[in-house]
Amino acid sequence: MADEKAASPRKPTHDETGELPPYRYDPLKHRWELKLNFMSGVTLGPWLAFLWTHWRDIHWALFWHRVAFLSAMSVVNSVLALFDWALHSRSVAAQALHPEPLFILGHPRSGTTHLHNLLSRDPAFAFVNTFHAGFPSSFLTLEPARGLLAGLLAPTRPMDRMALSWELPAEDEIAVNVLSGCAVSPYAALVLPRAWRAGGGGAGGGAGGAGGAGSERAGGGVVGLRDFLDWDWEGEEGEEQQQAGGEREGAESAPAAAAAVVEKEQRGRHSSSGSGAAGGKSGGAGTAAAAAPAAPAAPAAPAAPAAAPAPAVAAGEAAAAREQQQQQRWRQRRADLRAAAFARWLSAFKWFMKKVTYRHVRQHQSRQQQRQQPGGQPPPQPQQPQPPQPQPPQQPPMLLIKSPVHTARLRTWLALFPRARFVFVHRHPVEVFQSAAHMADSYYPYTYLQAPDDATTNDFIMDQYELMYRSYTSHRGAVPPGRLLELPFAELEADPLGALRRVYDTFGWSDRWEAVAPLFGDYSASLADFKKNQFNRLSPEAEAVVRRRWAPSFAEFGYS
């Protein structure tokens, strides 16, 4: 692994190049808090694997109490998960998923939560709630007693003061991160933030998830957690082209040097073979004139010995070849880790969404039975026995799925759900950065097991936006007509019902509007007294960096 780490391309950080927005954070402000930690639902197996892999990366002196708390919770969760598995695993495995889910896409702090909360009022949707996401291994058994765990929440979200409860919609990626033990999700960066970039080490030279391979720490030189944001990749070349606009750099420099050496050798061989061909043509001409006596040939001059390559040239070629082999091994190792991570992530995602769908189907069936049996009395039996009638298969409920990281996975979703629908919410990039930085300062410290510096946190925010935007705009053209709506947050904020009407008209659900509009209106009315965060204007230096690095999104969505 030493050669792989040495060969991994490393670009200067934005802190080193002077491009980092001068925004400061306090990662220890909630150091002693145990609530609002999305890892509270982890089970013992993934948790022990996490500790085994990352014991050197945890800042034990700062966060030992969180490790102890999560260790205790993992034991309780494992016991409850056994009941879920024994009672429901076969039914969950057999549960079908609706082929046309609705995905809400957009960078964090773009208004996706507001739209998620609104659309979840439509009873046609099945959605992940906060309890499902927090306790994915045991929520079927534990959900009736969720009130006992109210102390793990706060009345409002720390970053925006929106109401928080177990019943409100939540992000499915939280559950995937919990199920994998921080192994295959970018959300693990909120636990071990220095693992975001490959080579950004923690206390032991690297931190982060194992990428599903179990033997490699993300952030340790081969992969970073940012590599698990976008599953649409082809080795290293795709990412390099995206980051540099197609220009080869970093890992590509050594292969290019080796290719130049090979090209030089091939030119020498072609030159020699070309001379031989010319000689053959001359010989052919002499054969054609065989009637004339041939003049005696002059004795051939002795061939000059081939010049030995200069020692410096030979050493350079050998070094280039070794460098190329190291880069190939590094890229292959990186590809293997990411492929293993994707398989593990996909398995966790499918299982969790089947489990959520199964829970909604059971809940719907229970409500139907209650309506059919008023007063708890059994329905009257028919006078004559009737032959059983074949029942049409029940269509699973349509899934309403929202996690900001899914914005970078559009191609993956189209492969899994070709008939999926998408709403992409966008907001002024400067406002997005202000709100994202505020969230990093007000919420992330509740989940850290490793304290980041300001540069690490800023890199996380800036990189995430760039990667999401680049991937989304690259693949949105593949979405079939009528299945993608791009919605400005300003429109959603100013006229929620009008924005929702656009969603329903775009996706052919106009016939349902009259039934669901009152539900949306009631929720909107409940927010009448809600006051949105007001931020001080960014410094000119910080805003200049945001405008430079996120310039394509300013132009694409018409923001000044």
Secondary structure in CASP SS format (residue, H / E / C, confidence):
PFRMAT SS
TARGET T0000
AUTHOR 0000-0000-0000
METHOD secondary structure of the structure
MODEL  1
M C 1.00
A H 1.00
D H 1.00
E H 1.00
K H 1.00
A H 1.00
A H 1.00
S C 1.00
P C 1.00
R C 1.00
K C 1.00
P C 1.00
T C 1.00
H H 1.00
D H 1.00
E H 1.00
T H 1.00
G C 1.00
E C 1.00
L C 1.00
P C 1.00
P C 1.00
Y C 1.00
R C 1.00
Y C 1.00
D C 1.00
P C 1.00
L C 1.00
K C 1.00
H C 1.00
R C 1.00
W C 1.00
E C 1.00
L C 1.00
K C 1.00
L C 1.00
N C 1.00
F C 1.00
M C 1.00
S C 1.00
G C 1.00
V C 1.00
T C 1.00
L H 1.00
G H 1.00
P H 1.00
W H 1.00
L H 1.00
A H 1.00
F H 1.00
L H 1.00
W H 1.00
T H 1.00
H H 1.00
W C 1.00
R C 1.00
D C 1.00
I C 1.00
H C 1.00
W H 1.00
A H 1.00
L H 1.00
F H 1.00
W H 1.00
H H 1.00
R H 1.00
V H 1.00
A H 1.00
F H 1.00
L H 1.00
S H 1.00
A H 1.00
M H 1.00
S H 1.00
V H 1.00
V H 1.00
N H 1.00
S H 1.00
V H 1.00
L H 1.00
A H 1.00
L H 1.00
F H 1.00
D H 1.00
W H 1.00
A H 1.00
L H 1.00
H H 1.00
S H 1.00
R H 1.00
S H 1.00
V H 1.00
A H 1.00
A H 1.00
Q C 1.00
A C 1.00
L C 1.00
H C 1.00
P C 1.00
E C 1.00
P C 1.00
L E 1.00
F E 1.00
I E 1.00
L E 1.00
G C 1.00
H C 1.00
P C 1.00
R C 1.00
S C 1.00
G C 1.00
T H 1.00
T H 1.00
H H 1.00
L H 1.00
H H 1.00
N H 1.00
L H 1.00
L H 1.00
S C 1.00
R C 1.00
D C 1.00
P C 1.00
A C 1.00
F E 1.00
A E 1.00
F E 1.00
V C 1.00
N E 1.00
T H 1.00
F H 1.00
H H 1.00
A H 1.00
G H 1.00
F C 1.00
P C 1.00
S C 1.00
S C 1.00
F H 1.00
L H 1.00
T H 1.00
L H 1.00
E H 1.00
P H 1.00
A H 1.00
R H 1.00
G H 1.00
L H 1.00
L H 1.00
A H 1.00
G H 1.00
L H 1.00
L C 1.00
A C 1.00
P C 1.00
T E 1.00
R C 1.00
P C 1.00
M C 1.00
D C 1.00
R C 1.00
M C 1.00
A E 1.00
L C 1.00
S C 1.00
W C 1.00
E C 1.00
L C 1.00
P E 1.00
A C 1.00
E C 1.00
D H 1.00
E H 1.00
I H 1.00
A H 1.00
V H 1.00
N H 1.00
V H 1.00
L H 1.00
S H 1.00
G C 1.00
C C 1.00
A C 1.00
V C 1.00
S C 1.00
P H 1.00
Y H 1.00
A H 1.00
A H 1.00
L H 1.00
V C 1.00
L C 1.00
P H 1.00
R H 1.00
A H 1.00
W C 1.00
R C 1.00
A C 1.00
G C 1.00
G C 1.00
G C 1.00
G C 1.00
A C 1.00
G C 1.00
G C 1.00
G C 1.00
A C 1.00
G C 1.00
G C 1.00
A C 1.00
G C 1.00
G C 1.00
A C 1.00
G C 1.00
S C 1.00
E C 1.00
R C 1.00
A C 1.00
G C 1.00
G C 1.00
G C 1.00
V C 1.00
V C 1.00
G C 1.00
L H 1.00
R H 1.00
D H 1.00
F H 1.00
L C 1.00
D C 1.00
W C 1.00
D C 1.00
W C 1.00
E C 1.00
G C 1.00
E C 1.00
E H 1.00
G H 1.00
E H 1.00
E H 1.00
Q H 1.00
Q H 1.00
Q H 1.00
A H 1.00
G C 1.00
G C 1.00
E C 1.00
R C 1.00
E C 1.00
G H 1.00
A H 1.00
E H 1.00
S H 1.00
A H 1.00
P H 1.00
A H 1.00
A H 1.00
A H 1.00
A H 1.00
A H 1.00
V H 1.00
V H 1.00
E H 1.00
K H 1.00
E H 1.00
Q H 1.00
R H 1.00
G H 1.00
R H 1.00
H H 1.00
S H 1.00
S H 1.00
S H 1.00
G H 1.00
S H 1.00
G H 1.00
A H 1.00
A H 1.00
G H 1.00
G H 1.00
K H 1.00
S H 1.00
G H 1.00
G H 1.00
A H 1.00
G H 1.00
T H 1.00
A H 1.00
A C 1.00
A C 1.00
A C 1.00
A C 1.00
P C 1.00
A C 1.00
A C 1.00
P C 1.00
A C 1.00
A C 1.00
P C 1.00
A C 1.00
A C 1.00
P C 1.00
A C 1.00
A C 1.00
P C 1.00
A C 1.00
A C 1.00
A C 1.00
P C 1.00
A C 1.00
P H 1.00
A H 1.00
V H 1.00
A H 1.00
A H 1.00
G H 1.00
E H 1.00
A H 1.00
A H 1.00
A H 1.00
A H 1.00
R H 1.00
E H 1.00
Q H 1.00
Q H 1.00
Q H 1.00
Q H 1.00
Q H 1.00
R H 1.00
W H 1.00
R H 1.00
Q H 1.00
R H 1.00
R H 1.00
A H 1.00
D H 1.00
L H 1.00
R H 1.00
A H 1.00
A H 1.00
A H 1.00
F H 1.00
A H 1.00
R H 1.00
W H 1.00
L H 1.00
S H 1.00
A H 1.00
F H 1.00
K H 1.00
W H 1.00
F H 1.00
M H 1.00
K H 1.00
K H 1.00
V H 1.00
T H 1.00
Y H 1.00
R H 1.00
H H 1.00
V H 1.00
R H 1.00
Q H 1.00
H H 1.00
Q H 1.00
S H 1.00
R H 1.00
Q H 1.00
Q H 1.00
Q H 1.00
R H 1.00
Q H 1.00
Q C 1.00
P H 1.00
G H 1.00
G H 1.00
Q C 1.00
P C 1.00
P C 1.00
P C 1.00
Q C 1.00
P C 1.00
Q C 1.00
Q C 1.00
P C 1.00
Q C 1.00
P C 1.00
P C 1.00
Q C 1.00
P C 1.00
Q C 1.00
P C 1.00
P C 1.00
Q C 1.00
Q C 1.00
P C 1.00
P C 1.00
M E 1.00
L E 1.00
L E 1.00
I E 1.00
K E 1.00
S C 1.00
P H 1.00
V H 1.00
H H 1.00
T H 1.00
A H 1.00
R H 1.00
L H 1.00
R H 1.00
T H 1.00
W H 1.00
L H 1.00
A H 1.00
L H 1.00
F C 1.00
P C 1.00
R C 1.00
A C 1.00
R E 1.00
F E 1.00
V E 1.00
F E 1.00
V E 1.00
H E 1.00
R C 1.00
H C 1.00
P H 1.00
V H 1.00
E H 1.00
V H 1.00
F H 1.00
Q H 1.00
S H 1.00
A H 1.00
A H 1.00
H H 1.00
M H 1.00
A H 1.00
D H 1.00
S H 1.00
Y C 1.00
Y H 1.00
P H 1.00
Y H 1.00
T C 1.00
Y C 1.00
L C 1.00
Q C 1.00
A C 1.00
P C 1.00
D C 1.00
D H 1.00
A H 1.00
T H 1.00
T H 1.00
N H 1.00
D H 1.00
F H 1.00
I H 1.00
M H 1.00
D H 1.00
Q H 1.00
Y H 1.00
E H 1.00
L H 1.00
M H 1.00
Y H 1.00
R H 1.00
S H 1.00
Y H 1.00
T H 1.00
S H 1.00
H H 1.00
R H 1.00
G H 1.00
A H 1.00
V C 1.00
P C 1.00
P C 1.00
G C 1.00
R C 1.00
L E 1.00
L E 1.00
E E 1.00
L E 1.00
P E 1.00
F H 1.00
A H 1.00
E H 1.00
L H 1.00
E H 1.00
A H 1.00
D C 1.00
P H 1.00
L H 1.00
G H 1.00
A H 1.00
L H 1.00
R H 1.00
R H 1.00
V H 1.00
Y H 1.00
D H 1.00
T H 1.00
F C 1.00
G C 1.00
W C 1.00
S H 1.00
D H 1.00
R H 1.00
W H 1.00
E H 1.00
A H 1.00
V H 1.00
A H 1.00
P H 1.00
L H 1.00
F H 1.00
G H 1.00
D H 1.00
Y H 1.00
S H 1.00
A H 1.00
S H 1.00
L C 1.00
A C 1.00
D C 1.00
F C 1.00
K C 1.00
K C 1.00
N C 1.00
Q C 1.00
F C 1.00
N C 1.00
R C 1.00
L C 1.00
S C 1.00
P H 1.00
E H 1.00
A H 1.00
E H 1.00
A H 1.00
V H 1.00
V H 1.00
R H 1.00
R H 1.00
R H 1.00
W C 1.00
A H 1.00
P H 1.00
S H 1.00
F H 1.00
A H 1.00
E H 1.00
F C 1.00
G C 1.00
Y C 1.00
S C 1.00
END
